[in-house]
């Protein structure tokens, strides 16, 4: 019995020390926590700022002991999770339906990988059921916003350090009905 326990412990220890692991970070303009200074309440303008690389969303990870696929590539699937908070309250917590494959290294990600733009653009619609006052389509209500972005490896141990960014929006001109 004592030998069996030693053998199981040894196998477990070897498996732990040689585990397939992932380590990395998500950053925005090189930081894992930052505050943006937006000039407007437009979710479309925020999207444009990501597209024109004013805000650079970067994903960087390395792997250890990961087997290569039949083409000699190291491929890891990741679940992308987005948490949107407004004034300290979670307004949306979502995960993409399908994991996305990536290879180790450093790469830029589009804002669409996390779906926060669509959430921000539709906050008024959710608040007002079906319609938004003409002229306010794609705009965000005033308040303090926090985006938390996570990339979770599927089937592997390890962690990608999450990204958190925030911004404060002023009151928009005019009033919503």
C-alpha atoms as a printed R data frame, in Angstrom:
    type eleno elety resid chain resno       x      y       z
1   ATOM     1    CA   UNK     A     1   0.000  0.000   0.000
2   ATOM     2    CA   UNK     A     2   2.840  2.366   0.885
3   ATOM     3    CA   UNK     A     3   4.498  1.725  -2.496
4   ATOM     4    CA   UNK     A     4   1.230  2.455  -4.297
5   ATOM     5    CA   UNK     A     5   0.917  5.816  -2.535
6   ATOM     6    CA   UNK     A     6   4.535  6.684  -3.418
7   ATOM     7    CA   UNK     A     7   3.999  5.716  -7.068
8   ATOM     8    CA   UNK     A     8   0.790  7.775  -7.319
9   ATOM     9    CA   UNK     A     9   2.491 10.746  -5.646
10  ATOM    10    CA   UNK     A    10   5.473 10.497  -8.024
11  ATOM    11    CA   UNK     A    11   3.243 10.328 -11.114
12  ATOM    12    CA   UNK     A    12   1.203 13.284  -9.862
13  ATOM    13    CA   UNK     A    13   4.327 15.318  -9.093
14  ATOM    14    CA   UNK     A    14   5.824 14.612 -12.533
15  ATOM    15    CA   UNK     A    15   2.585 15.521 -14.237
16  ATOM    16    CA   UNK     A    16   2.403 18.766 -12.242
17  ATOM    17    CA   UNK     A    17   6.000 19.828 -12.955
18  ATOM    18    CA   UNK     A    18   5.724 18.994 -16.672
19  ATOM    19    CA   UNK     A    19   2.198 20.328 -17.064
20  ATOM    20    CA   UNK     A    20   1.140 21.990 -20.275
21  ATOM    21    CA   UNK     A    21   0.866 25.609 -19.232
22  ATOM    22    CA   UNK     A    22   0.049 28.991 -20.697
23  ATOM    23    CA   UNK     A    23   1.193 32.383 -19.372
24  ATOM    24    CA   UNK     A    24   0.476 35.787 -20.837
25  ATOM    25    CA   UNK     A    25  -1.151 39.206 -20.737
26  ATOM    26    CA   UNK     A    26  -3.802 41.349 -22.339
27  ATOM    27    CA   UNK     A    27  -2.814 45.010 -22.564
28  ATOM    28    CA   UNK     A    28  -4.166 48.263 -23.907
29  ATOM    29    CA   UNK     A    29  -1.419 50.602 -25.113
30  ATOM    30    CA   UNK     A    30   1.054 48.511 -23.103
31  ATOM    31    CA   UNK     A    31  -0.841 48.590 -19.786
32  ATOM    32    CA   UNK     A    32  -3.012 45.978 -18.084
33  ATOM    33    CA   UNK     A    33  -5.007 48.684 -16.269
34  ATOM    34    CA   UNK     A    34  -5.633 52.107 -17.757
35  ATOM    35    CA   UNK     A    35  -8.092 54.974 -18.041
36  ATOM    36    CA   UNK     A    36  -9.168 56.396 -21.390
37  ATOM    37    CA   UNK     A    37 -10.007 60.023 -22.032
38  ATOM    38    CA   UNK     A    38 -12.880 59.984 -24.529
39  ATOM    39    CA   UNK     A    39 -13.893 63.213 -26.238
40  ATOM    40    CA   UNK     A    40 -17.450 62.081 -27.046
41  ATOM    41    CA   UNK     A    41 -20.086 59.627 -25.838
42  ATOM    42    CA   UNK     A    42 -20.058 57.888 -29.226
43  ATOM    43    CA   UNK     A    43 -19.505 54.123 -29.152
44  ATOM    44    CA   UNK     A    44 -18.835 54.396 -32.897
45  ATOM    45    CA   UNK     A    45 -16.000 56.879 -32.274
46  ATOM    46    CA   UNK     A    46 -14.558 54.547 -29.633
47  ATOM    47    CA   UNK     A    47 -14.687 51.711 -32.187
48  ATOM    48    CA   UNK     A    48 -12.938 53.965 -34.735
49  ATOM    49    CA   UNK     A    49 -10.225 54.763 -32.164
50  ATOM    50    CA   UNK     A    50  -9.543 51.035 -31.803
51  ATOM    51    CA   UNK     A    51  -9.586 50.511 -35.591
52  ATOM    52    CA   UNK     A    52  -7.146 53.384 -36.237
53  ATOM    53    CA   UNK     A    53  -4.891 52.053 -33.449
54  ATOM    54    CA   UNK     A    54  -5.211 55.006 -31.109
55  ATOM    55    CA   UNK     A    55  -5.966 52.229 -28.647
56  ATOM    56    CA   UNK     A    56  -3.912 49.102 -29.271
57  ATOM    57    CA   UNK     A    57  -5.303 45.935 -27.752
58  ATOM    58    CA   UNK     A    58  -2.463 43.414 -27.511
59  ATOM    59    CA   UNK     A    59  -2.495 39.734 -26.618
60  ATOM    60    CA   UNK     A    60   0.775 38.065 -25.651
61  ATOM    61    CA   UNK     A    61   1.307 34.556 -24.366
62  ATOM    62    CA   UNK     A    62   3.849 31.772 -24.215
63  ATOM    63    CA   UNK     A    63   3.334 28.095 -23.734
64  ATOM    64    CA   UNK     A    64   5.268 25.301 -22.086
65  ATOM    65    CA   UNK     A    65   5.176 21.655 -23.083
66  ATOM    66    CA   UNK     A    66   2.370 22.071 -25.621
67  ATOM    67    CA   UNK     A    67   2.238 19.452 -28.361
68  ATOM    68    CA   UNK     A    68   2.252 20.701 -31.932
69  ATOM    69    CA   UNK     A    69  -0.495 19.845 -34.386
70  ATOM    70    CA   UNK     A    70   0.050 17.818 -37.587
71  ATOM    71    CA   UNK     A    71   1.352 20.956 -39.361
72  ATOM    72    CA   UNK     A    72   3.976 21.663 -36.696
73  ATOM    73    CA   UNK     A    73   1.991 24.544 -35.183
74  ATOM    74    CA   UNK     A    74   1.361 25.209 -31.528
75  ATOM    75    CA   UNK     A    75  -2.316 26.179 -31.371
76  ATOM    76    CA   UNK     A    76  -4.247 27.087 -28.238
77  ATOM    77    CA   UNK     A    77  -7.967 27.855 -28.131
78  ATOM    78    CA   UNK     A    78  -9.126 30.710 -25.892
79  ATOM    79    CA   UNK     A    79 -12.488 31.730 -24.499
80  ATOM    80    CA   UNK     A    80 -12.886 35.508 -24.559
81  ATOM    81    CA   UNK     A    81 -14.927 36.962 -21.715
82  ATOM    82    CA   UNK     A    82 -16.110 40.560 -21.390
83  ATOM    83    CA   UNK     A    83 -17.511 42.259 -18.300
84  ATOM    84    CA   UNK     A    84 -19.004 45.734 -18.786
85  ATOM    85    CA   UNK     A    85 -19.732 47.830 -15.703
86  ATOM    86    CA   UNK     A    86 -21.478 51.179 -15.550
87  ATOM    87    CA   UNK     A    87 -21.344 53.171 -12.336
88  ATOM    88    CA   UNK     A    88 -20.043 50.099 -10.482
89  ATOM    89    CA   UNK     A    89 -22.864 47.790 -11.611
90  ATOM    90    CA   UNK     A    90 -22.366 44.932 -14.073
91  ATOM    91    CA   UNK     A    91 -24.546 45.635 -17.113
92  ATOM    92    CA   UNK     A    92 -23.262 42.746 -19.222
93  ATOM    93    CA   UNK     A    93 -21.128 39.675 -18.623
94  ATOM    94    CA   UNK     A    94 -20.647 37.699 -21.808
95  ATOM    95    CA   UNK     A    95 -18.508 34.996 -23.330
96  ATOM    96    CA   UNK     A    96 -18.051 34.349 -27.030
97  ATOM    97    CA   UNK     A    97 -19.931 31.232 -28.174
98  ATOM    98    CA   UNK     A    98 -16.896 29.623 -29.799
99  ATOM    99    CA   UNK     A    99 -13.294 29.658 -28.561
100 ATOM   100    CA   UNK     A   100 -10.785 31.288 -30.929
101 ATOM   101    CA   UNK     A   101  -7.463 29.599 -31.866
102 ATOM   102    CA   UNK     A   102  -4.173 31.478 -31.379
103 ATOM   103    CA   UNK     A   103  -0.505 30.614 -31.511
104 ATOM   104    CA   UNK     A   104   2.102 31.697 -28.911
105 ATOM   105    CA   UNK     A   105   3.647 35.123 -29.285
106 ATOM   106    CA   UNK     A   106   2.504 38.703 -29.409
107 ATOM   107    CA   UNK     A   107  -0.374 39.900 -31.575
108 ATOM   108    CA   UNK     A   108  -2.872 42.708 -31.802
109 ATOM   109    CA   UNK     A   109  -6.544 41.909 -31.289
110 ATOM   110    CA   UNK     A   110  -9.516 43.725 -32.763
111 ATOM   111    CA   UNK     A   111 -12.002 45.221 -30.322
112 ATOM   112    CA   UNK     A   112 -14.585 42.836 -31.823
113 ATOM   113    CA   UNK     A   113 -12.868 39.896 -30.109
114 ATOM   114    CA   UNK     A   114 -14.520 41.064 -26.882
115 ATOM   115    CA   UNK     A   115 -17.869 42.527 -28.046
116 ATOM   116    CA   UNK     A   116 -17.768 45.520 -25.678
117 ATOM   117    CA   UNK     A   117 -18.474 48.045 -28.468
118 ATOM   118    CA   UNK     A   118 -21.840 46.453 -29.285
119 ATOM   119    CA   UNK     A   119 -22.745 46.357 -25.593
120 ATOM   120    CA   UNK     A   120 -21.853 50.041 -25.141
121 ATOM   121    CA   UNK     A   121 -23.692 51.081 -28.316
122 ATOM   122    CA   UNK     A   122 -26.909 49.403 -27.190
123 ATOM   123    CA   UNK     A   123 -27.102 50.531 -23.542
124 ATOM   124    CA   UNK     A   124 -29.797 53.139 -24.244
125 ATOM   125    CA   UNK     A   125 -31.849 50.682 -26.285
126 ATOM   126    CA   UNK     A   126 -31.839 48.214 -23.388
127 ATOM   127    CA   UNK     A   127 -32.769 50.991 -20.985
128 ATOM   128    CA   UNK     A   128 -35.596 52.309 -23.179
129 ATOM   129    CA   UNK     A   129 -36.955 48.952 -24.402
130 ATOM   130    CA   UNK     A   130 -37.308 49.443 -28.157
131 ATOM   131    CA   UNK     A   131 -36.452 52.929 -29.338
132 ATOM   132    CA   UNK     A   132 -33.730 55.494 -28.946
133 ATOM   133    CA   UNK     A   133 -34.429 59.182 -29.439
134 ATOM   134    CA   UNK     A   134 -33.408 60.191 -32.970
135 ATOM   135    CA   UNK     A   135 -29.850 61.417 -33.067
136 ATOM   136    CA   UNK     A   136 -28.623 59.323 -30.123
137 ATOM   137    CA   UNK     A   137 -28.090 56.014 -31.943
138 ATOM   138    CA   UNK     A   138 -24.778 54.416 -30.922
139 ATOM   139    CA   UNK     A   139 -24.154 56.832 -28.073
140 ATOM   140    CA   UNK     A   140 -23.503 55.929 -24.465
141 ATOM   141    CA   UNK     A   141 -25.239 57.501 -21.458
142 ATOM   142    CA   UNK     A   142 -23.128 59.530 -19.029
143 ATOM   143    CA   UNK     A   143 -21.391 57.644 -16.254
144 ATOM   144    CA   UNK     A   144 -18.270 55.780 -15.204
145 ATOM   145    CA   UNK     A   145 -17.527 52.692 -17.325
146 ATOM   146    CA   UNK     A   146 -15.186 49.801 -16.602
147 ATOM   147    CA   UNK     A   147 -14.359 47.090 -19.147
148 ATOM   148    CA   UNK     A   148 -12.787 43.873 -17.880
149 ATOM   149    CA   UNK     A   149 -11.450 41.594 -20.607
150 ATOM   150    CA   UNK     A   150 -10.337 38.004 -20.042
151 ATOM   151    CA   UNK     A   151  -8.767 35.325 -22.253
152 ATOM   152    CA   UNK     A   152  -9.035 31.847 -20.743
153 ATOM   153    CA   UNK     A   153  -7.087 28.959 -22.304
154 ATOM   154    CA   UNK     A   154  -9.275 25.962 -23.119
155 ATOM   155    CA   UNK     A   155  -7.871 22.654 -21.896
156 ATOM   156    CA   UNK     A   156  -4.627 24.029 -20.450
157 ATOM   157    CA   UNK     A   157  -3.419 25.288 -17.099
158 ATOM   158    CA   UNK     A   158  -2.113 28.777 -16.706
159 ATOM   159    CA   UNK     A   159  -3.404 32.276 -16.910
160 ATOM   160    CA   UNK     A   160  -3.593 35.289 -19.130
161 ATOM   161    CA   UNK     A   161  -3.412 38.425 -16.995
162 ATOM   162    CA   UNK     A   162  -6.704 40.254 -17.672
163 ATOM   163    CA   UNK     A   163  -7.105 43.795 -18.945
164 ATOM   164    CA   UNK     A   164  -9.158 46.472 -17.245
165 ATOM   165    CA   UNK     A   165  -9.786 49.881 -18.728
166 ATOM   166    CA   UNK     A   166 -12.184 52.609 -17.746
167 ATOM   167    CA   UNK     A   167 -13.531 55.961 -18.863
168 ATOM   168    CA   UNK     A   168 -15.887 58.637 -17.617
169 ATOM   169    CA   UNK     A   169 -18.535 60.121 -19.889
170 ATOM   170    CA   UNK     A   170 -20.119 63.505 -19.457
171 ATOM   171    CA   UNK     A   171 -23.792 64.267 -19.819
172 ATOM   172    CA   UNK     A   172 -24.846 64.369 -23.467
173 ATOM   173    CA   UNK     A   173 -26.511 67.434 -24.920
174 ATOM   174    CA   UNK     A   174 -30.306 67.219 -25.024
175 ATOM   175    CA   UNK     A   175 -32.479 64.676 -23.189
176 ATOM   176    CA   UNK     A   176 -33.665 61.176 -23.868
177 ATOM   177    CA   UNK     A   177 -37.380 60.587 -23.616
